[in-house]
């Protein structure tokens, strides 16, 4: 049982008892004394009103009729929460069923003056993806893929998954150990280790048709997975120097796993080093387009021939 799951179970266990001891927790959950004490302290820190009794028959009990202090936010914190919430329009957030109900609950927690401030902010602020003529109209893209919530629920319990996806109208299944779930270019992606083929695999969440836990007997240990990945470390094959204009373009958009290193204290020059999978046609096209997006303020020091050819073809279209 994972720690978070165990602590939640312990909270339900002690909440249904008038009195309990550390020994009972140890026996019930098959944990050591130090783990039991540490878990009880974490539960106390979360706000459960526990009272310790000393002595031979000592233990703990939950204080009856105890009211925990109300959580209060400062004006600045409320505005920060509200702006962050409004800025996530069209972001395909999981678990988001109704923005209206969440906004109403937030407004119900604050004073009328604070409510007036938020209403005014909502009228003035426009974020990326907002329709200026009808700010309350959200794109259909605001609704996440129905598999996203199911995926996250499974991840909270287990990272070993059997994912089924649609590829060229054919459903294929892959056993993976999920390393990261991330969002790039308005799409959710799974980065996992393919347990069957022994390599890194990217799976678009939009292509998922089914997800379920992978059988325990067929699993590979996390240690072996990391060892295999370390052996497959990609050799850098793209090195680019960026000037201030290119850095500004980089900040507007860059692939998730591409980063730059500034080469002077004023952050006006930088170097980019990464690896391009030249045999992945989609990645090759994307990186070619992105290098053009960076503009003229770059100096390419090292680049795969395939990328160079792609750049020459694209440039020839503009400069026949």
Backbone torsions as a table, in degrees:
resi	resn	phi	psi	omega
1	UNK	NA	130.6	-179.8
2	UNK	-71.8	159.4	-174.3
3	UNK	-58.5	-48.0	-177.9
4	UNK	-61.2	-43.9	179.4
5	UNK	-64.4	-39.9	-178.9
6	UNK	-65.4	-43.5	-178.9
7	UNK	-64.9	-40.2	177.3
8	UNK	-62.6	-39.7	179.6
9	UNK	-68.2	-40.0	178.5
10	UNK	-63.0	-40.4	179.5
11	UNK	-60.2	-42.6	177.9
12	UNK	-67.4	-37.3	-179.3
13	UNK	-62.1	-49.3	-175.6
14	UNK	-77.6	-24.2	179.5
15	UNK	-69.9	-20.6	-179.5
16	UNK	-97.5	11.3	-178.5
17	UNK	-127.9	142.6	178.8
18	UNK	-73.1	-27.1	-175.1
19	UNK	-156.2	143.6	176.1
20	UNK	-150.8	161.8	179.5
21	UNK	-123.8	165.6	177.0
22	UNK	-62.0	-39.9	-179.9
23	UNK	-60.6	-39.0	179.2
24	UNK	-65.8	-40.1	178.1
25	UNK	-64.4	-42.3	178.9
26	UNK	-58.9	-45.7	-176.4
27	UNK	-71.3	-43.3	-175.9
28	UNK	-66.1	-37.8	-174.3
29	UNK	-110.0	4.8	175.9
30	UNK	54.2	52.4	180.0
31	UNK	-127.5	164.0	-179.7
32	UNK	-75.5	167.1	179.8
33	UNK	-62.8	-43.1	-178.3
34	UNK	-64.5	-38.2	178.3
35	UNK	-66.7	-42.0	179.5
36	UNK	-61.6	-44.7	179.9
37	UNK	-64.3	-42.3	180.0
38	UNK	-63.6	-40.9	178.7
39	UNK	-64.8	-41.6	179.7
40	UNK	-63.3	-39.2	178.6
41	UNK	-65.4	-38.7	178.2
42	UNK	-65.8	-37.9	178.7
43	UNK	-65.6	-39.9	176.5
44	UNK	-63.0	-41.3	-179.2
45	UNK	-65.5	-26.0	178.9
46	UNK	-77.3	-9.1	174.6
47	UNK	112.4	-1.7	178.0
48	UNK	-70.4	124.4	-174.6
49	UNK	-77.5	86.8	179.2
50	UNK	-96.6	141.2	177.4
51	UNK	-118.8	127.1	-179.9
52	UNK	-90.7	139.2	176.0
53	UNK	-113.8	126.1	179.7
54	UNK	-90.9	165.6	178.7
55	UNK	112.8	179.3	-175.5
56	UNK	-60.8	-40.7	-179.5
57	UNK	-102.0	26.2	-175.7
58	UNK	-70.9	171.0	-179.6
59	UNK	173.8	-142.1	179.7
60	UNK	-135.3	155.3	167.3
61	UNK	-145.5	156.9	-179.8
62	UNK	-87.8	127.8	-178.6
63	UNK	-63.8	125.6	-179.9
64	UNK	-75.2	148.6	174.7
65	UNK	55.7	31.6	-179.8
66	UNK	-90.8	132.9	179.1
67	UNK	-109.2	119.6	179.7
68	UNK	-72.4	148.5	-178.6
69	UNK	-61.6	143.2	179.4
70	UNK	-69.7	136.3	176.5
71	UNK	-75.7	128.0	-178.8
72	UNK	-121.6	140.6	178.7
73	UNK	-111.6	146.2	173.8
74	UNK	-76.7	165.3	177.9
75	UNK	-56.3	-41.6	-178.7
76	UNK	-65.4	-41.9	-179.6
77	UNK	-65.5	-39.3	179.1
78	UNK	-62.7	-45.3	179.5
79	UNK	-64.2	-38.9	179.9
80	UNK	-64.2	-43.4	178.4
81	UNK	-63.0	-44.8	-176.9
82	UNK	-66.1	-44.8	-178.8
83	UNK	-65.7	-41.0	178.2
84	UNK	-62.0	-39.9	179.7
85	UNK	-65.6	-46.4	-178.6
86	UNK	-68.1	-29.7	-178.4
87	UNK	-72.5	-11.3	-178.2
88	UNK	-92.3	12.3	174.6
89	UNK	-58.6	142.3	179.6
90	UNK	60.5	33.2	-179.1
91	UNK	-110.3	6.3	177.8
92	UNK	53.8	50.4	-178.4
93	UNK	-75.0	133.7	175.4
94	UNK	-69.3	155.7	177.7
95	UNK	69.7	0.8	-176.0
96	UNK	-90.0	100.7	-179.9
97	UNK	-92.7	-40.4	-176.3
98	UNK	-148.0	110.4	175.5
99	UNK	-64.9	-35.1	-177.2
100	UNK	-61.1	-45.5	-178.2
101	UNK	-66.3	-37.5	178.2
102	UNK	-66.5	-42.3	179.1
103	UNK	-63.4	-40.7	179.9
104	UNK	-64.2	-39.1	179.7
105	UNK	-67.6	-38.9	178.0
106	UNK	-64.1	-43.5	179.7
107	UNK	-65.1	-31.5	-179.6
108	UNK	-70.7	-14.2	-178.4
109	UNK	-90.8	-8.4	-170.8
110	UNK	-121.1	170.5	-177.8
111	UNK	-74.7	168.3	-179.8
112	UNK	-64.6	-38.4	178.4
113	UNK	-62.5	-41.4	178.7
114	UNK	-67.3	-36.7	177.0
115	UNK	-61.8	-43.5	179.9
116	UNK	-60.1	-40.0	179.4
117	UNK	-62.4	-42.5	-178.0
118	UNK	-69.5	-38.3	177.1
119	UNK	-61.5	-41.6	179.1
120	UNK	-65.5	-42.2	178.0
121	UNK	-61.6	-41.1	-179.2
122	UNK	-64.0	-31.6	179.6
123	UNK	-75.4	-30.3	-173.2
124	UNK	-94.6	-35.9	-171.5
125	UNK	-82.9	131.3	173.3
126	UNK	-121.7	131.3	-179.1
127	UNK	-112.4	166.6	178.9
128	UNK	-55.3	132.2	179.8
129	UNK	90.8	-1.6	-179.7
130	UNK	-88.7	138.4	175.1
131	UNK	-83.0	110.8	-174.8
132	UNK	-62.6	-24.5	179.8
133	UNK	-83.9	-19.7	178.0
134	UNK	-151.1	78.3	-173.7
135	UNK	-59.1	-24.2	-178.4
136	UNK	-82.9	-7.3	179.5
137	UNK	-85.7	116.5	-178.9
138	UNK	-100.7	147.6	175.2
139	UNK	-67.6	157.3	176.9
140	UNK	-62.1	-22.9	-179.3
141	UNK	-66.3	-11.1	178.4
142	UNK	-67.4	-19.6	-179.9
143	UNK	-87.5	121.2	-178.2
144	UNK	-72.6	163.7	175.8
145	UNK	-61.2	136.2	-176.6
146	UNK	-58.8	-21.5	-179.9
147	UNK	-79.5	-15.0	-173.6
148	UNK	-62.6	-46.0	-179.2
149	UNK	-65.8	-41.6	178.3
150	UNK	-61.1	-40.7	179.4
151	UNK	-61.4	-46.7	-178.5
152	UNK	-65.0	-39.7	178.5
153	UNK	-60.5	-42.1	178.1
154	UNK	-66.9	-38.3	-178.4
155	UNK	-63.9	-30.4	179.3
156	UNK	-66.8	-17.4	-179.7
157	UNK	-107.9	-38.8	-171.7
158	UNK	-156.4	140.0	179.3
159	UNK	-98.2	-10.5	179.2
160	UNK	-86.2	114.9	-172.0
161	UNK	-131.8	152.4	168.9
162	UNK	-109.4	108.5	-176.4
163	UNK	-104.7	137.6	176.7
164	UNK	-112.7	130.5	-178.3
165	UNK	-133.1	161.5	177.3
166	UNK	-96.3	120.3	177.2
167	UNK	-126.2	113.8	-179.9
168	UNK	52.6	47.9	176.7
169	UNK	68.0	11.2	177.8
170	UNK	-118.6	134.3	179.4
171	UNK	-86.7	124.0	178.2
172	UNK	-122.7	148.5	-179.6
173	UNK	-116.9	140.0	-180.0
174	UNK	-132.2	130.3	172.6
175	UNK	-84.0	123.7	-176.9
176	UNK	-134.0	155.3	166.2
177	UNK	-104.2	114.6	-174.4
178	UNK	-77.0	125.2	179.5
179	UNK	-98.0	-43.1	-179.5
180	UNK	-146.7	146.8	169.9
181	UNK	-118.8	117.6	-173.8
182	UNK	-138.5	165.5	-179.3
183	UNK	-118.9	124.3	-179.3
184	UNK	-140.1	132.2	-179.4
185	UNK	51.9	46.8	175.7
186	UNK	68.2	13.0	179.1
187	UNK	-126.3	139.5	175.8
188	UNK	-84.7	135.7	-177.7
189	UNK	-129.2	145.6	173.3
190	UNK	-103.0	126.4	170.4
191	UNK	-105.4	115.4	-176.4
192	UNK	-138.6	170.1	175.7
193	UNK	-102.4	119.5	179.6
194	UNK	-72.9	111.8	-175.7
195	UNK	-70.3	-23.6	-179.4
196	UNK	-83.2	-43.4	-176.1
197	UNK	-97.3	-9.1	176.5
198	UNK	66.8	40.2	179.8
199	UNK	-149.0	166.4	178.3
200	UNK	-70.5	140.8	180.0
201	UNK	-138.6	136.9	175.0
202	UNK	-105.1	126.5	-178.1
203	UNK	-122.6	118.4	176.0
204	UNK	-69.0	130.2	179.2
205	UNK	-61.3	-33.2	-179.8
206	UNK	-62.5	-19.9	-179.2
207	UNK	-91.7	-5.0	-176.3
208	UNK	-67.9	137.4	172.7
209	UNK	-115.7	-22.2	179.2
210	UNK	-162.7	151.2	176.8
211	UNK	-141.4	136.5	173.9
212	UNK	-154.6	159.8	179.5
213	UNK	-62.0	144.8	178.7
214	UNK	-86.7	137.1	-177.5
215	UNK	-53.3	135.9	-175.6
216	UNK	-59.9	-39.2	-175.6
217	UNK	-62.7	-25.8	-175.7
218	UNK	-96.2	5.6	-173.6
219	UNK	-80.3	156.6	173.1
220	UNK	-110.1	141.5	-178.0
221	UNK	-65.4	153.0	179.2
222	UNK	-60.5	-34.7	179.4
223	UNK	-61.3	-45.2	179.9
224	UNK	-67.2	-36.0	178.4
225	UNK	-61.5	-47.4	-179.4
226	UNK	-64.5	-35.5	178.1
227	UNK	-64.1	-44.0	179.6
228	UNK	-65.6	-40.0	179.3
229	UNK	-64.9	-38.4	179.8
230	UNK	-64.8	-32.6	178.0
231	UNK	-72.2	-23.1	-177.9
232	UNK	-98.7	16.6	-178.3
233	UNK	-54.6	132.5	-174.8
234	UNK	-79.2	136.1	178.6
235	UNK	-83.7	131.5	-179.0
236	UNK	-59.5	128.6	178.4
237	UNK	-129.3	6.0	175.2
238	UNK	-134.1	119.8	178.0
239	UNK	-129.2	122.9	-175.9
240	UNK	-134.9	135.0	172.6
241	UNK	-94.1	135.8	-177.5
242	UNK	-116.8	137.0	171.4
243	UNK	-92.6	-176.9	-176.1
244	UNK	-59.4	-39.1	179.6
245	UNK	-68.1	-40.1	178.9
246	UNK	-67.9	-36.0	177.2
247	UNK	-63.2	-39.6	177.9
248	UNK	-63.0	-39.8	177.1
249	UNK	-66.8	-40.0	178.7
250	UNK	-58.9	-41.0	-179.6
251	UNK	-68.3	-26.4	177.5
252	UNK	-69.7	-42.3	177.7
253	UNK	-160.9	137.7	171.1
254	UNK	-155.7	150.1	176.5
255	UNK	-56.0	148.2	-171.9
256	UNK	-52.9	-43.2	-172.0
257	UNK	-98.2	16.8	177.3
258	UNK	-105.8	128.3	179.8
259	UNK	-132.0	164.7	178.8
260	UNK	-121.2	156.6	175.1
261	UNK	-117.3	121.3	179.9
262	UNK	-70.1	141.4	-175.7
263	UNK	-111.0	5.4	170.8
264	UNK	-147.0	160.0	-174.8
265	UNK	-62.9	-21.5	-176.9
266	UNK	-90.6	-1.0	177.7
267	UNK	57.6	38.3	178.1
268	UNK	-102.8	-10.5	174.2
269	UNK	-134.1	150.7	-176.9
270	UNK	-155.2	165.0	176.5
271	UNK	-124.8	138.0	179.0
272	UNK	-114.4	128.8	176.9
273	UNK	-131.5	128.1	-179.8
274	UNK	-157.1	-179.6	178.5
275	UNK	-120.2	133.3	177.0
276	UNK	-112.3	127.9	174.5
277	UNK	-78.3	96.0	-174.0
278	UNK	-70.4	-17.0	179.7
279	UNK	-90.4	-3.8	173.7
280	UNK	-96.1	104.3	-172.2
281	UNK	-58.9	-39.2	-179.0
282	UNK	-64.7	-45.2	-179.9
283	UNK	-66.5	-38.5	-180.0
284	UNK	-61.5	-46.1	179.1
285	UNK	-64.6	-43.0	-179.3
286	UNK	-61.7	-45.9	-177.9
287	UNK	-68.4	-35.2	177.3
288	UNK	-62.7	-47.6	178.6
289	UNK	-62.2	-38.1	-176.8
290	UNK	-69.1	-38.6	177.6
291	UNK	-62.1	-37.7	175.3
292	UNK	-66.6	-35.3	178.9
293	UNK	-63.8	-32.4	179.8
294	UNK	-64.0	-24.9	175.6
295	UNK	92.7	-166.1	-173.9
296	UNK	-82.0	-13.9	-174.3
297	UNK	-83.6	43.0	177.8
298	UNK	-131.9	156.0	175.0
299	UNK	-131.1	113.9	-177.4
300	UNK	-84.7	120.2	-179.6
301	UNK	-96.6	-31.9	179.3
302	UNK	-149.0	133.7	-177.8
303	UNK	-155.6	141.9	176.1
304	UNK	-64.1	148.3	179.8
305	UNK	-57.2	-37.5	-177.7
306	UNK	-62.6	-38.4	178.8
307	UNK	-70.0	-42.0	-179.9
308	UNK	-61.1	-41.7	177.6
309	UNK	-63.5	-41.4	178.9
310	UNK	-62.5	-39.9	178.8
311	UNK	-65.2	-41.8	-179.3
312	UNK	-64.8	-38.9	178.7
313	UNK	-64.8	-45.7	-179.2
314	UNK	-63.5	-42.8	-179.5
315	UNK	-66.7	-34.3	179.5
316	UNK	-65.1	-26.7	178.4
317	UNK	-69.4	-33.3	-179.7
318	UNK	-87.5	-28.5	-176.2
319	UNK	-126.6	72.9	-177.3
320	UNK	-66.6	NA	NA
